[in-house]
Amino acid sequence: MKRDKANRLFIFVILMIVAVAMVIPYFAMLSNSFKTTKETLANPEHILPQEPTTEGYRKVLFEAPFFKWLGNSVFITVINTVTVLFTSSLLGYVFSKFTFKGKNALFMLLLSTMMVPAQTTMIPSFILINAIGLYDSPWALIIPAFISAFGIYLCKQFCDEIPRELMESAKMDGAGDMRIYFKIVLPQIRPAIGALGIFTFMGYWNDYLGPLIYLNSTERMTLPLALSYFSNDHAADLSAVMAAAALIMIPVTIVFILFQKQFIKGISMTGMK
């Protein structure tokens, strides 16, 4: 018993050290965003700002089209996240509970796309997007993201655990396939949807390479690309750069806090499977 307590205490201490190590850069970014550039360079040993200032936030919010960039990121990320959740859960349900010719081959083909390096599809994707007239448009980042092979696989794994008897009894009561999907399947795979939602949201919110390839106009930039653009223009103003980085992190932090229970449950149940 004492040995178990000692092991748990040791694990707790290690996890606390790792957690603190991961929080320190985030805290340093917030602290530096309230410092002047002179104080950051002259007194880097000071953890907290000696003369707090919001000048960096003022420059980001009022001297740059930050809200336009924020709107672009929100628009692309929300549409992609909602679309991926819908298509992944629906196709996961289809691959799990429906029988049709070539289902296994089609599913294996879908999974094989996860093994293709993204670098090999950059040039063909750019040529295709440019040919259909979507270059420098947010739809260039939305339409290719309609289907997620990982999301379909994750949802299928959870759908496999739903008893067929439950669906058969629903059909006997007159429920159609779509009603079964909304009333039975979605509530049963909620942990998977929560975890997938966080993965998808964070992936598209932090995406830098996609906007770099498909977007050209300053007013159409998303926040990660705009941060690079803003940092180049304000390379000598560390306060403004740190303020911009801190503002970008706020939505992701809020989403994780709101859905962390579903995220943890989804990951733990996926590991058990």
BELLINTA-V885397 format. One record per residue. N is the residue number from 1. RES is the residue in three letters. PHI is phi as a letter, one per 20 degrees, with the letter a starting at -180 (NA if undefined). Layout:
n=N res=RES phi=PHI
n=N res=RES phi=PHI
This chain:
n=1 res=MET phi=NA
n=2 res=LYS phi=f
n=3 res=ARG phi=f
n=4 res=ASP phi=f
n=5 res=LYS phi=f
n=6 res=ALA phi=f
n=7 res=ASN phi=f
n=8 res=ARG phi=f
n=9 res=LEU phi=f
n=10 res=PHE phi=f
n=11 res=ILE phi=f
n=12 res=PHE phi=f
n=13 res=VAL phi=f
n=14 res=ILE phi=f
n=15 res=LEU phi=f
n=16 res=MET phi=f
n=17 res=ILE phi=f
n=18 res=VAL phi=f
n=19 res=ALA phi=f
n=20 res=VAL phi=f
n=21 res=ALA phi=f
n=22 res=MET phi=e
n=23 res=VAL phi=e
n=24 res=ILE phi=g
n=25 res=PRO phi=f
n=26 res=TYR phi=f
n=27 res=PHE phi=f
n=28 res=ALA phi=f
n=29 res=MET phi=f
n=30 res=LEU phi=f
n=31 res=SER phi=f
n=32 res=ASN phi=f
n=33 res=SER phi=f
n=34 res=PHE phi=d
n=35 res=LYS phi=d
n=36 res=THR phi=f
n=37 res=THR phi=f
n=38 res=LYS phi=f
n=39 res=GLU phi=f
n=40 res=THR phi=f
n=41 res=LEU phi=e
n=42 res=ALA phi=e
n=43 res=ASN phi=c
n=44 res=PRO phi=f
n=45 res=GLU phi=f
n=46 res=HIS phi=f
n=47 res=ILE phi=f
n=48 res=LEU phi=e
n=49 res=PRO phi=f
n=50 res=GLN phi=f
n=51 res=GLU phi=c
n=52 res=PRO phi=g
n=53 res=THR phi=b
n=54 res=THR phi=d
n=55 res=GLU phi=f
n=56 res=GLY phi=f
n=57 res=TYR phi=f
n=58 res=ARG phi=f
n=59 res=LYS phi=f
n=60 res=VAL phi=f
n=61 res=LEU phi=f
n=62 res=PHE phi=d
n=63 res=GLU phi=d
n=64 res=ALA phi=c
n=65 res=PRO phi=f
n=66 res=PHE phi=f
n=67 res=PHE phi=f
n=68 res=LYS phi=f
n=69 res=TRP phi=f
n=70 res=LEU phi=f
n=71 res=GLY phi=f
n=72 res=ASN phi=f
n=73 res=SER phi=f
n=74 res=VAL phi=f
n=75 res=PHE phi=g
n=76 res=ILE phi=f
n=77 res=THR phi=f
n=78 res=VAL phi=f
n=79 res=ILE phi=f
n=80 res=ASN phi=f
n=81 res=THR phi=f
n=82 res=VAL phi=f
n=83 res=THR phi=f
n=84 res=VAL phi=f
n=85 res=LEU phi=f
n=86 res=PHE phi=f
n=87 res=THR phi=f
n=88 res=SER phi=f
n=89 res=SER phi=f
n=90 res=LEU phi=f
n=91 res=LEU phi=f
n=92 res=GLY phi=f
n=93 res=TYR phi=f
n=94 res=VAL phi=f
n=95 res=PHE phi=f
n=96 res=SER phi=e
n=97 res=LYS phi=d
n=98 res=PHE phi=d
n=99 res=THR phi=d
n=100 res=PHE phi=b
n=101 res=LYS phi=f
n=102 res=GLY phi=m
n=103 res=LYS phi=f
n=104 res=ASN phi=f
n=105 res=ALA phi=f
n=106 res=LEU phi=f
n=107 res=PHE phi=f
n=108 res=MET phi=f
n=109 res=LEU phi=f
n=110 res=LEU phi=f
n=111 res=LEU phi=f
n=112 res=SER phi=f
n=113 res=THR phi=f
n=114 res=MET phi=f
n=115 res=MET phi=e
n=116 res=VAL phi=e
n=117 res=PRO phi=f
n=118 res=ALA phi=f
n=119 res=GLN phi=f
n=120 res=THR phi=f
n=121 res=THR phi=d
n=122 res=MET phi=f
n=123 res=ILE phi=f
n=124 res=PRO phi=g
n=125 res=SER phi=f
n=126 res=PHE phi=f
n=127 res=ILE phi=f
n=128 res=LEU phi=f
n=129 res=ILE phi=f
n=130 res=ASN phi=f
n=131 res=ALA phi=f
n=132 res=ILE phi=e
n=133 res=GLY phi=m
n=134 res=LEU phi=d
n=135 res=TYR phi=f
n=136 res=ASP phi=m
n=137 res=SER phi=c
n=138 res=PRO phi=f
n=139 res=TRP phi=f
n=140 res=ALA phi=f
n=141 res=LEU phi=e
n=142 res=ILE phi=e
n=143 res=ILE phi=f
n=144 res=PRO phi=f
n=145 res=ALA phi=e
n=146 res=PHE phi=f
n=147 res=ILE phi=d
n=148 res=SER phi=c
n=149 res=ALA phi=f
n=150 res=PHE phi=f
n=151 res=GLY phi=f
n=152 res=ILE phi=f
n=153 res=TYR phi=f
n=154 res=LEU phi=f
n=155 res=CYS phi=f
n=156 res=LYS phi=f
n=157 res=GLN phi=f
n=158 res=PHE phi=f
n=159 res=CYS phi=f
n=160 res=ASP phi=f
n=161 res=GLU phi=e
n=162 res=ILE phi=f
n=163 res=PRO phi=f
n=164 res=ARG phi=f
n=165 res=GLU phi=f
n=166 res=LEU phi=f
n=167 res=MET phi=f
n=168 res=GLU phi=f
n=169 res=SER phi=f
n=170 res=ALA phi=f
n=171 res=LYS phi=f
n=172 res=MET phi=f
n=173 res=ASP phi=e
n=174 res=GLY phi=n
n=175 res=ALA phi=f
n=176 res=GLY phi=e
n=177 res=ASP phi=f
n=178 res=MET phi=f
n=179 res=ARG phi=f
n=180 res=ILE phi=f
n=181 res=TYR phi=f
n=182 res=PHE phi=f
n=183 res=LYS phi=e
n=184 res=ILE phi=d
n=185 res=VAL phi=f
n=186 res=LEU phi=g
n=187 res=PRO phi=f
n=188 res=GLN phi=f
n=189 res=ILE phi=d
n=190 res=ARG phi=g
n=191 res=PRO phi=g
n=192 res=ALA phi=f
n=193 res=ILE phi=f
n=194 res=GLY phi=f
n=195 res=ALA phi=f
n=196 res=LEU phi=f
n=197 res=GLY phi=f
n=198 res=ILE phi=f
n=199 res=PHE phi=g
n=200 res=THR phi=f
n=201 res=PHE phi=g
n=202 res=MET phi=f
n=203 res=GLY phi=f
n=204 res=TYR phi=e
n=205 res=TRP phi=f
n=206 res=ASN phi=e
n=207 res=ASP phi=f
n=208 res=TYR phi=d
n=209 res=LEU phi=f
n=210 res=GLY phi=g
n=211 res=PRO phi=f
n=212 res=LEU phi=f
n=213 res=ILE phi=e
n=214 res=TYR phi=d
n=215 res=LEU phi=d
n=216 res=ASN phi=c
n=217 res=SER phi=f
n=218 res=THR phi=f
n=219 res=GLU phi=f
n=220 res=ARG phi=d
n=221 res=MET phi=f
n=222 res=THR phi=e
n=223 res=LEU phi=f
n=224 res=PRO phi=g
n=225 res=LEU phi=f
n=226 res=ALA phi=f
n=227 res=LEU phi=f
n=228 res=SER phi=f
n=229 res=TYR phi=f
n=230 res=PHE phi=f
n=231 res=SER phi=f
n=232 res=ASN phi=f
n=233 res=ASP phi=f
n=234 res=HIS phi=c
n=235 res=ALA phi=f
n=236 res=ALA phi=e
n=237 res=ASP phi=d
n=238 res=LEU phi=f
n=239 res=SER phi=f
n=240 res=ALA phi=f
n=241 res=VAL phi=f
n=242 res=MET phi=f
n=243 res=ALA phi=f
n=244 res=ALA phi=f
n=245 res=ALA phi=f
n=246 res=ALA phi=f
n=247 res=LEU phi=f
n=248 res=ILE phi=f
n=249 res=MET phi=f
n=250 res=ILE phi=f
n=251 res=PRO phi=f
n=252 res=VAL phi=f
n=253 res=THR phi=f
n=254 res=ILE phi=f
n=255 res=VAL phi=f
n=256 res=PHE phi=f
n=257 res=ILE phi=f
n=258 res=LEU phi=f
n=259 res=PHE phi=d
n=260 res=GLN phi=f
n=261 res=LYS phi=f
n=262 res=GLN phi=f
n=263 res=PHE phi=f
n=264 res=ILE phi=f
n=265 res=LYS phi=f
n=266 res=GLY phi=f
n=267 res=ILE phi=f
n=268 res=SER phi=f
n=269 res=MET phi=f
n=270 res=THR phi=f
n=271 res=GLY phi=f
n=272 res=MET phi=f
n=273 res=LYS phi=f
